[in-house]
Amino acid sequence: MRAPLVVANWKMHGTIAEGRALASAVRDGLKRPRGVEVVLCPPFTVLPAVAEVLAGSAIAVGAQNCYWETSGAFTGEVSPAMLAELGCRLVIVGHSERRQHLGETDAQVNLKVRAALAHGLAPLLCVGESADERRQGLTFNIVEGELRAGLRGLSPEALGHCIVAYEPVWAIGTGVNATPAQASEVHGYLRGLLSELASKEIAQTVRILYGGSVKPDNAGELCREPEIDGGLVGGASLQAQAFVGIVKKAAGRGATPKE
Ligand code: 13P
């Protein structure tokens, strides 16, 4: 049984003081999270403060992006080694906002996935179709292309250390979430592909999160779907009460966290 995982993507929000306050409120609201894993991904500037606030708690820190080299003349970039030093457990890779606004390509996403794994970070690979692509019936083609390209060349074992997030672009920040049935259908398809790329056994251990307008009042029905292993939460993760509410709904699935 896969333990549910809820990841907060704070995106480009917050000062150090605000991040500290938000992380403290989430930590205090989730004293002993049971049956669920929780990771907060603040902006780089806020990461050390949040890591300090969460030290000794059951909540982990992660990052929103990384570069693929370990160090060197890459002005403005942050390497997975630097993130590992801060205690990050995972790094979000290939978020649609980076693909869309920064021109991040599948090839770059693949390099980032490999670099994260090489430094002991779990890559959280994001895939998802736009509204137009869904209208044209291309949803499965798009997510398949992004998944295959993002995971290209990985061994089955390495693949088992990855996490996938299905984030339909039309659901991000719009207040319109995918229905549990819509998400479940895509998650099932992605798991089928993972079986083909690794093995059925390994595919069964990979968490596939749903992201896109996850809120406390839809998290329960989404996470009840056997194929939905938790959420990648944007807007609602900026309010401690809302985020804690989502985590509690996800925990209701009742699995024991994976070590
Ligand atoms: P929202 O929860 O604000 O829709 O954002 C989802 C997202 O992009 C998380 O990575």
py3Dmol code that shows the C-alpha trace and the ligand (Angstrom):
import py3Dmol

protein = """\
ATOM      1  CA  MET A   1       0.000   0.000   0.000  1.00  0.00           C
ATOM      2  CA  ARG A   2       1.361   3.412  -0.952  1.00  0.00           C
ATOM      3  CA  ALA A   3       1.382   5.991   1.836  1.00  0.00           C
ATOM      4  CA  PRO A   4      -0.353   9.191   0.777  1.00  0.00           C
ATOM      5  CA  LEU A   5       1.891  12.194   0.263  1.00  0.00           C
ATOM      6  CA  VAL A   6       0.864  15.840   0.328  1.00  0.00           C
ATOM      7  CA  VAL A   7       3.307  18.393  -1.078  1.00  0.00           C
ATOM      8  CA  ALA A   8       2.945  22.164  -0.658  1.00  0.00           C
ATOM      9  CA  ASN A   9       4.189  24.194  -3.603  1.00  0.00           C
ATOM     10  CA  TRP A  10       4.397  27.747  -2.289  1.00  0.00           C
ATOM     11  CA  LYS A  11       5.554  28.948  -5.737  1.00  0.00           C
ATOM     12  CA  MET A  12       7.041  32.486  -5.675  1.00  0.00           C
ATOM     13  CA  HIS A  13       5.333  33.624  -2.489  1.00  0.00           C
ATOM     14  CA  GLY A  14       6.487  34.884   0.835  1.00  0.00           C
ATOM     15  CA  THR A  15       9.219  36.582   2.798  1.00  0.00           C
ATOM     16  CA  ILE A  16      11.424  34.659   5.205  1.00  0.00           C
ATOM     17  CA  ALA A  17       9.294  35.857   8.124  1.00  0.00           C
ATOM     18  CA  GLU A  18       6.078  34.799   6.377  1.00  0.00           C
ATOM     19  CA  GLY A  19       7.542  31.417   5.482  1.00  0.00           C
ATOM     20  CA  ARG A  20       8.647  30.822   9.046  1.00  0.00           C
ATOM     21  CA  ALA A  21       5.182  31.690  10.340  1.00  0.00           C
ATOM     22  CA  LEU A  22       3.410  29.490   7.778  1.00  0.00           C
ATOM     23  CA  ALA A  23       5.711  26.506   8.377  1.00  0.00           C
ATOM     24  CA  SER A  24       5.295  26.879  12.159  1.00  0.00           C
ATOM     25  CA  ALA A  25       1.503  26.968  11.827  1.00  0.00           C
ATOM     26  CA  VAL A  26       1.486  23.857   9.609  1.00  0.00           C
ATOM     27  CA  ARG A  27       3.842  22.052  11.993  1.00  0.00           C
ATOM     28  CA  ASP A  28       1.690  22.943  14.996  1.00  0.00           C
ATOM     29  CA  GLY A  29      -1.491  21.986  13.158  1.00  0.00           C
ATOM     30  CA  LEU A  30      -0.074  18.542  12.321  1.00  0.00           C
ATOM     31  CA  LYS A  31       1.587  17.519  15.551  1.00  0.00           C
ATOM     32  CA  ARG A  32       1.903  13.835  14.690  1.00  0.00           C
ATOM     33  CA  PRO A  33       0.710  13.287  11.139  1.00  0.00           C
ATOM     34  CA  ARG A  34      -0.331   9.645  10.886  1.00  0.00           C
ATOM     35  CA  GLY A  35      -0.659   7.663   7.692  1.00  0.00           C
ATOM     36  CA  VAL A  36       0.526  10.523   5.514  1.00  0.00           C
ATOM     37  CA  GLU A  37       3.800  12.161   4.492  1.00  0.00           C
ATOM     38  CA  VAL A  38       4.043  15.928   4.194  1.00  0.00           C
ATOM     39  CA  VAL A  39       6.622  18.057   2.357  1.00  0.00           C
ATOM     40  CA  LEU A  40       6.754  21.870   2.137  1.00  0.00           C
ATOM     41  CA  CYS A  41       8.457  23.434  -0.907  1.00  0.00           C
ATOM     42  CA  PRO A  42       9.138  27.128  -0.241  1.00  0.00           C
ATOM     43  CA  PRO A  43      11.074  29.511  -2.517  1.00  0.00           C
ATOM     44  CA  PHE A  44      14.875  29.022  -2.353  1.00  0.00           C
ATOM     45  CA  THR A  45      15.370  32.144  -0.221  1.00  0.00           C
ATOM     46  CA  VAL A  46      12.969  30.820   2.412  1.00  0.00           C
ATOM     47  CA  LEU A  47      14.182  27.208   2.396  1.00  0.00           C
ATOM     48  CA  PRO A  48      16.825  27.422   5.163  1.00  0.00           C
ATOM     49  CA  ALA A  49      14.391  29.132   7.563  1.00  0.00           C
ATOM     50  CA  VAL A  50      11.654  26.577   6.869  1.00  0.00           C
ATOM     51  CA  ALA A  51      14.131  23.702   7.253  1.00  0.00           C
ATOM     52  CA  GLU A  52      15.054  25.126  10.652  1.00  0.00           C
ATOM     53  CA  VAL A  53      11.410  25.443  11.730  1.00  0.00           C
ATOM     54  CA  LEU A  54      10.651  21.861  10.658  1.00  0.00           C
ATOM     55  CA  ALA A  55      13.801  20.256  12.115  1.00  0.00           C
ATOM     56  CA  GLY A  56      12.798  17.425  14.440  1.00  0.00           C
ATOM     57  CA  SER A  57       9.219  17.387  13.135  1.00  0.00           C
ATOM     58  CA  ALA A  58       7.629  14.786  10.853  1.00  0.00           C
ATOM     59  CA  ILE A  59       7.323  17.325   8.026  1.00  0.00           C
ATOM     60  CA  ALA A  60      10.064  17.463   5.399  1.00  0.00           C
ATOM     61  CA  VAL A  61      11.288  20.209   3.080  1.00  0.00           C
ATOM     62  CA  GLY A  62      11.639  20.118  -0.669  1.00  0.00           C
ATOM     63  CA  ALA A  63      12.464  22.511  -3.511  1.00  0.00           C
ATOM     64  CA  GLN A  64      10.543  23.767  -6.520  1.00  0.00           C
ATOM     65  CA  ASN A  65      13.294  23.351  -9.089  1.00  0.00           C
ATOM     66  CA  CYS A  66      16.967  22.523  -9.530  1.00  0.00           C
ATOM     67  CA  TYR A  67      19.696  22.611 -12.152  1.00  0.00           C
ATOM     68  CA  TRP A  68      21.325  19.430 -13.441  1.00  0.00           C
ATOM     69  CA  GLU A  69      24.995  20.148 -12.767  1.00  0.00           C
ATOM     70  CA  THR A  70      26.501  19.850  -9.293  1.00  0.00           C
ATOM     71  CA  SER A  71      28.413  23.140  -9.396  1.00  0.00           C
ATOM     72  CA  GLY A  72      30.036  25.464 -11.896  1.00  0.00           C
ATOM     73  CA  ALA A  73      29.559  28.614 -13.946  1.00  0.00           C
ATOM     74  CA  PHE A  74      25.752  28.504 -14.163  1.00  0.00           C
ATOM     75  CA  THR A  75      24.715  31.935 -12.962  1.00  0.00           C
ATOM     76  CA  GLY A  76      21.495  31.962 -11.014  1.00  0.00           C
ATOM     77  CA  GLU A  77      21.046  28.201 -10.813  1.00  0.00           C
ATOM     78  CA  VAL A  78      20.811  25.978  -7.727  1.00  0.00           C
ATOM     79  CA  SER A  79      22.120  22.407  -7.773  1.00  0.00           C
ATOM     80  CA  PRO A  80      20.614  19.263  -6.255  1.00  0.00           C
ATOM     81  CA  ALA A  81      23.742  18.966  -4.075  1.00  0.00           C
ATOM     82  CA  MET A  82      22.954  22.358  -2.557  1.00  0.00           C
ATOM     83  CA  LEU A  83      19.379  21.275  -1.904  1.00  0.00           C
ATOM     84  CA  ALA A  84      20.494  18.020  -0.324  1.00  0.00           C
ATOM     85  CA  GLU A  85      22.757  20.016   1.988  1.00  0.00           C
ATOM     86  CA  LEU A  86      19.681  21.898   3.223  1.00  0.00           C
ATOM     87  CA  GLY A  87      17.964  18.608   4.005  1.00  0.00           C
ATOM     88  CA  CYS A  88      15.578  18.586   1.043  1.00  0.00           C
ATOM     89  CA  ARG A  89      13.905  15.226   0.398  1.00  0.00           C
ATOM     90  CA  LEU A  90      12.407  15.978  -2.967  1.00  0.00           C
ATOM     91  CA  VAL A  91      12.467  18.457  -5.791  1.00  0.00           C
ATOM     92  CA  ILE A  92       9.594  19.393  -8.097  1.00  0.00           C
ATOM     93  CA  VAL A  93      10.685  18.987 -11.721  1.00  0.00           C
ATOM     94  CA  GLY A  94       8.946  20.026 -14.934  1.00  0.00           C
ATOM     95  CA  HIS A  95       6.131  22.053 -13.398  1.00  0.00           C
ATOM     96  CA  SER A  96       3.888  23.384 -16.179  1.00  0.00           C
ATOM     97  CA  GLU A  97       4.634  26.969 -15.126  1.00  0.00           C
ATOM     98  CA  ARG A  98       8.319  26.369 -15.838  1.00  0.00           C
ATOM     99  CA  ARG A  99       7.564  24.627 -19.118  1.00  0.00           C
ATOM    100  CA  GLN A 100       5.225  27.477 -20.131  1.00  0.00           C
ATOM    101  CA  HIS A 101       6.943  30.636 -18.848  1.00  0.00           C
ATOM    102  CA  LEU A 102      10.590  29.555 -18.892  1.00  0.00           C
ATOM    103  CA  GLY A 103      10.618  27.255 -21.888  1.00  0.00           C
ATOM    104  CA  GLU A 104      11.748  24.233 -19.923  1.00  0.00           C
ATOM    105  CA  THR A 105      12.002  21.289 -22.331  1.00  0.00           C
ATOM    106  CA  ASP A 106      11.452  17.565 -21.823  1.00  0.00           C
ATOM    107  CA  ALA A 107      15.192  17.023 -22.329  1.00  0.00           C
ATOM    108  CA  GLN A 108      16.005  19.477 -19.526  1.00  0.00           C
ATOM    109  CA  VAL A 109      13.393  17.884 -17.299  1.00  0.00           C
ATOM    110  CA  ASN A 110      15.049  14.501 -17.872  1.00  0.00           C
ATOM    111  CA  LEU A 111      18.486  15.902 -16.923  1.00  0.00           C
ATOM    112  CA  LYS A 112      16.982  17.345 -13.738  1.00  0.00           C
ATOM    113  CA  VAL A 113      15.292  14.063 -12.825  1.00  0.00           C
ATOM    114  CA  ARG A 114      18.635  12.224 -13.196  1.00  0.00           C
ATOM    115  CA  ALA A 115      20.561  14.871 -11.252  1.00  0.00           C
ATOM    116  CA  ALA A 116      18.047  14.830  -8.394  1.00  0.00           C
ATOM    117  CA  LEU A 117      18.291  11.033  -8.120  1.00  0.00           C
ATOM    118  CA  ALA A 118      22.086  11.174  -8.171  1.00  0.00           C
ATOM    119  CA  HIS A 119      21.966  13.344  -5.054  1.00  0.00           C
ATOM    120  CA  GLY A 120      19.402  11.275  -3.178  1.00  0.00           C
ATOM    121  CA  LEU A 121      16.474  13.595  -3.858  1.00  0.00           C
ATOM    122  CA  ALA A 122      13.180  12.192  -5.085  1.00  0.00           C
ATOM    123  CA  PRO A 123      12.196  13.951  -8.305  1.00  0.00           C
ATOM    124  CA  LEU A 124       8.518  14.924  -8.329  1.00  0.00           C
ATOM    125  CA  LEU A 125       7.877  14.908 -12.075  1.00  0.00           C
ATOM    126  CA  CYS A 126       4.882  16.995 -13.186  1.00  0.00           C
ATOM    127  CA  VAL A 127       2.876  16.149 -16.283  1.00  0.00           C
ATOM    128  CA  GLY A 128      -0.423  17.512 -17.572  1.00  0.00           C
ATOM    129  CA  GLU A 129      -2.413  18.684 -20.564  1.00  0.00           C
ATOM    130  CA  SER A 130      -3.800  22.148 -21.363  1.00  0.00           C
ATOM    131  CA  ALA A 131      -7.515  22.846 -21.815  1.00  0.00           C
ATOM    132  CA  ASP A 132      -7.079  22.884 -25.596  1.00  0.00           C
ATOM    133  CA  GLU A 133      -5.234  19.584 -25.594  1.00  0.00           C
ATOM    134  CA  ARG A 134      -8.005  17.985 -23.514  1.00  0.00           C
ATOM    135  CA  ARG A 135     -10.647  19.364 -25.884  1.00  0.00           C
ATOM    136  CA  GLN A 136      -8.776  17.845 -28.798  1.00  0.00           C
ATOM    137  CA  GLY A 137      -8.674  14.459 -27.076  1.00  0.00           C
ATOM    138  CA  LEU A 138      -4.882  14.624 -26.635  1.00  0.00           C
ATOM    139  CA  THR A 139      -4.715  14.196 -22.856  1.00  0.00           C
ATOM    140  CA  PHE A 140      -3.197  10.723 -22.901  1.00  0.00           C
ATOM    141  CA  ASN A 141      -0.734  11.585 -25.686  1.00  0.00           C
ATOM    142  CA  ILE A 142       0.520  14.630 -23.772  1.00  0.00           C
ATOM    143  CA  VAL A 143       0.960  12.969 -20.391  1.00  0.00           C
ATOM    144  CA  GLU A 144       2.521   9.897 -21.991  1.00  0.00           C
ATOM    145  CA  GLY A 145       5.021  12.025 -23.915  1.00  0.00           C
ATOM    146  CA  GLU A 146       5.994  14.014 -20.826  1.00  0.00           C
ATOM    147  CA  LEU A 147       6.282  10.921 -18.639  1.00  0.00           C
ATOM    148  CA  ARG A 148       8.366   8.924 -21.112  1.00  0.00           C
ATOM    149  CA  ALA A 149      10.655  11.873 -21.859  1.00  0.00           C
ATOM    150  CA  GLY A 150      11.062  12.865 -18.221  1.00  0.00           C
ATOM    151  CA  LEU A 151      11.998   9.335 -17.153  1.00  0.00           C
ATOM    152  CA  ARG A 152      14.034   8.427 -20.240  1.00  0.00           C
ATOM    153  CA  GLY A 153      17.017   6.175 -19.576  1.00  0.00           C
ATOM    154  CA  LEU A 154      16.267   5.456 -15.918  1.00  0.00           C
ATOM    155  CA  SER A 155      16.772   1.976 -14.531  1.00  0.00           C
ATOM    156  CA  PRO A 156      13.683   0.297 -13.076  1.00  0.00           C
ATOM    157  CA  GLU A 157      15.165   0.768  -9.628  1.00  0.00           C
ATOM    158  CA  ALA A 158      15.733   4.510 -10.178  1.00  0.00           C
ATOM    159  CA  LEU A 159      12.219   4.796 -11.501  1.00  0.00           C
ATOM    160  CA  GLY A 160      11.003   3.407  -8.200  1.00  0.00           C
ATOM    161  CA  HIS A 161      12.479   6.452  -6.434  1.00  0.00           C
ATOM    162  CA  CYS A 162      10.495   8.919  -8.521  1.00  0.00           C
ATOM    163  CA  ILE A 163       7.165  10.528  -7.709  1.00  0.00           C
ATOM    164  CA  VAL A 164       4.770  11.670 -10.421  1.00  0.00           C
ATOM    165  CA  ALA A 165       2.229  14.486 -10.270  1.00  0.00           C
ATOM    166  CA  TYR A 166      -0.655  14.751 -12.705  1.00  0.00           C
ATOM    167  CA  GLU A 167      -1.420  18.457 -12.910  1.00  0.00           C
ATOM    168  CA  PRO A 168      -3.832  19.365 -15.688  1.00  0.00           C
ATOM    169  CA  VAL A 169      -2.864  22.910 -16.696  1.00  0.00           C
ATOM    170  CA  TRP A 170      -6.526  23.951 -16.883  1.00  0.00           C
ATOM    171  CA  ALA A 171      -6.994  23.063 -13.215  1.00  0.00           C
ATOM    172  CA  ILE A 172      -4.014  25.003 -11.844  1.00  0.00           C
ATOM    173  CA  GLY A 173      -5.063  28.113  -9.964  1.00  0.00           C
ATOM    174  CA  THR A 174      -8.487  28.159 -11.635  1.00  0.00           C
ATOM    175  CA  GLY A 175     -10.673  26.764  -8.856  1.00  0.00           C
ATOM    176  CA  VAL A 176     -11.781  24.052 -11.302  1.00  0.00           C
ATOM    177  CA  ASN A 177     -10.274  20.749 -10.222  1.00  0.00           C
ATOM    178  CA  ALA A 178     -10.287  17.579 -12.281  1.00  0.00           C
ATOM    179  CA  THR A 179     -13.068  15.324 -11.036  1.00  0.00           C
ATOM    180  CA  PRO A 180     -11.954  12.230  -9.131  1.00  0.00           C
ATOM    181  CA  ALA A 181     -12.983  10.162 -12.165  1.00  0.00           C
ATOM    182  CA  GLN A 182     -11.017  12.335 -14.625  1.00  0.00           C
ATOM    183  CA  ALA A 183      -7.892  12.264 -12.450  1.00  0.00           C
ATOM    184  CA  SER A 184      -8.230   8.576 -11.698  1.00  0.00           C
ATOM    185  CA  GLU A 185      -8.424   7.710 -15.379  1.00  0.00           C
ATOM    186  CA  VAL A 186      -5.154   9.536 -16.115  1.00  0.00           C
ATOM    187  CA  HIS A 187      -3.420   8.170 -13.002  1.00  0.00           C
ATOM    188  CA  GLY A 188      -4.337   4.635 -14.035  1.00  0.00           C
ATOM    189  CA  TYR A 189      -2.933   5.285 -17.487  1.00  0.00           C
ATOM    190  CA  LEU A 190       0.308   6.670 -16.029  1.00  0.00           C
ATOM    191  CA  ARG A 191       0.672   3.658 -13.739  1.00  0.00           C
ATOM    192  CA  GLY A 192       0.251   1.377 -16.729  1.00  0.00           C
ATOM    193  CA  LEU A 193       3.101   3.196 -18.451  1.00  0.00           C
ATOM    194  CA  LEU A 194       5.258   2.918 -15.333  1.00  0.00           C
ATOM    195  CA  SER A 195       4.641  -0.852 -15.334  1.00  0.00           C
ATOM    196  CA  GLU A 196       5.891  -0.984 -18.893  1.00  0.00           C
ATOM    197  CA  LEU A 197       8.942   1.223 -18.164  1.00  0.00           C
ATOM    198  CA  ALA A 198       9.935  -0.576 -14.935  1.00  0.00           C
ATOM    199  CA  SER A 199       7.805  -3.497 -13.757  1.00  0.00           C
ATOM    200  CA  LYS A 200       4.334  -3.995 -12.375  1.00  0.00           C
ATOM    201  CA  GLU A 201       5.767  -4.397  -8.869  1.00  0.00           C
ATOM    202  CA  ILE A 202       7.787  -1.171  -9.027  1.00  0.00           C
ATOM    203  CA  ALA A 203       4.914   0.756 -10.618  1.00  0.00           C
ATOM    204  CA  GLN A 204       2.741  -0.244  -7.671  1.00  0.00           C
ATOM    205  CA  THR A 205       5.134   1.539  -5.284  1.00  0.00           C
ATOM    206  CA  VAL A 206       5.359   4.868  -7.169  1.00  0.00           C
ATOM    207  CA  ARG A 207       3.184   7.637  -5.769  1.00  0.00           C
ATOM    208  CA  ILE A 208       1.098   9.520  -8.335  1.00  0.00           C
ATOM    209  CA  LEU A 209      -0.185  12.798  -6.868  1.00  0.00           C
ATOM    210  CA  TYR A 210      -2.947  14.959  -8.228  1.00  0.00           C
ATOM    211  CA  GLY A 211      -2.470  18.748  -8.456  1.00  0.00           C
ATOM    212  CA  GLY A 212      -4.774  21.545  -9.596  1.00  0.00           C
ATOM    213  CA  SER A 213      -7.163  23.461  -7.317  1.00  0.00           C
ATOM    214  CA  VAL A 214      -6.917  20.960  -4.462  1.00  0.00           C
ATOM    215  CA  LYS A 215      -8.843  22.379  -1.493  1.00  0.00           C
ATOM    216  CA  PRO A 216      -9.987  20.974   1.862  1.00  0.00           C
ATOM    217  CA  ASP A 217     -13.454  20.355   0.448  1.00  0.00           C
ATOM    218  CA  ASN A 218     -12.355  18.288  -2.577  1.00  0.00           C
ATOM    219  CA  ALA A 219      -9.251  16.579  -1.125  1.00  0.00           C
ATOM    220  CA  GLY A 220     -11.281  13.821   0.531  1.00  0.00           C
ATOM    221  CA  GLU A 221     -13.075  12.646  -2.587  1.00  0.00           C
ATOM    222  CA  LEU A 222      -9.913  12.889  -4.694  1.00  0.00           C
ATOM    223  CA  CYS A 223      -7.783  10.930  -2.223  1.00  0.00           C
ATOM    224  CA  ARG A 224     -10.425   8.241  -1.811  1.00  0.00           C
ATOM    225  CA  GLU A 225      -9.636   7.145  -5.362  1.00  0.00           C
ATOM    226  CA  PRO A 226      -7.253   4.172  -5.109  1.00  0.00           C
ATOM    227  CA  GLU A 227      -5.085   5.589  -7.912  1.00  0.00           C
ATOM    228  CA  ILE A 228      -4.638   9.036  -6.289  1.00  0.00           C
ATOM    229  CA  ASP A 229      -1.822   8.927  -3.758  1.00  0.00           C
ATOM    230  CA  GLY A 230      -2.086  12.471  -2.422  1.00  0.00           C
ATOM    231  CA  GLY A 231      -1.848  16.018  -3.675  1.00  0.00           C
ATOM    232  CA  LEU A 232       0.475  18.712  -4.960  1.00  0.00           C
ATOM    233  CA  VAL A 233      -1.085  21.846  -3.557  1.00  0.00           C
ATOM    234  CA  GLY A 234      -0.504  25.437  -4.706  1.00  0.00           C
ATOM    235  CA  GLY A 235      -2.829  28.218  -3.530  1.00  0.00           C
ATOM    236  CA  ALA A 236      -4.365  26.362  -0.605  1.00  0.00           C
ATOM    237  CA  SER A 237      -0.899  25.539   0.769  1.00  0.00           C
ATOM    238  CA  LEU A 238      -0.393  29.235   1.572  1.00  0.00           C
ATOM    239  CA  GLN A 239      -3.044  29.081   4.287  1.00  0.00           C
ATOM    240  CA  ALA A 240      -2.055  26.857   7.187  1.00  0.00           C
ATOM    241  CA  GLN A 241      -5.593  25.881   8.106  1.00  0.00           C
ATOM    242  CA  ALA A 242      -6.553  24.933   4.566  1.00  0.00           C
ATOM    243  CA  PHE A 243      -3.351  22.955   4.020  1.00  0.00           C
ATOM    244  CA  VAL A 244      -3.689  21.113   7.326  1.00  0.00           C
ATOM    245  CA  GLY A 245      -7.285  20.294   6.365  1.00  0.00           C
ATOM    246  CA  ILE A 246      -6.097  18.793   3.064  1.00  0.00           C
ATOM    247  CA  VAL A 247      -3.419  16.710   4.787  1.00  0.00           C
ATOM    248  CA  LYS A 248      -5.974  15.324   7.230  1.00  0.00           C
ATOM    249  CA  LYS A 249      -8.271  14.334   4.381  1.00  0.00           C
ATOM    250  CA  ALA A 250      -5.399  12.576   2.596  1.00  0.00           C
ATOM    251  CA  ALA A 251      -4.389  10.816   5.815  1.00  0.00           C
ATOM    252  CA  GLY A 252      -7.908   9.409   5.989  1.00  0.00           C
ATOM    253  CA  ARG A 253      -6.791   6.834   3.439  1.00  0.00           C
ATOM    254  CA  GLY A 254      -5.141   5.206   6.415  1.00  0.00           C
ATOM    255  CA  ALA A 255      -1.953   3.740   4.977  1.00  0.00           C
ATOM    256  CA  THR A 256       1.301   3.553   6.919  1.00  0.00           C
ATOM    257  CA  PRO A 257       3.965   5.940   5.596  1.00  0.00           C
ATOM    258  CA  LYS A 258       6.711   4.363   3.497  1.00  0.00           C
ATOM    259  CA  GLU A 259      10.128   4.620   5.225  1.00  0.00           C
TER     260      GLU A 259
END
"""
ligand_1 = """\
10
13P
P -3.211 25.353 -7.283
O -3.407 24.411 -6.106
O -3.114 26.776 -6.862
O -4.231 25.102 -8.351
O -1.787 25.005 -7.919
C -1.481 23.692 -8.241
C -0.049 23.600 -8.564
O 0.415 24.111 -9.567
C 0.823 22.888 -7.615
O 2.069 22.637 -8.157
"""
view = py3Dmol.view(width=600, height=400)
view.addModel(protein, "pdb")
view.setStyle({"model": 0}, {"cartoon": {"style": "trace"}})
view.addModel(ligand_1, "xyz")
view.setStyle({"model": 1}, {"stick": {}})
view.zoomTo()
view.show()
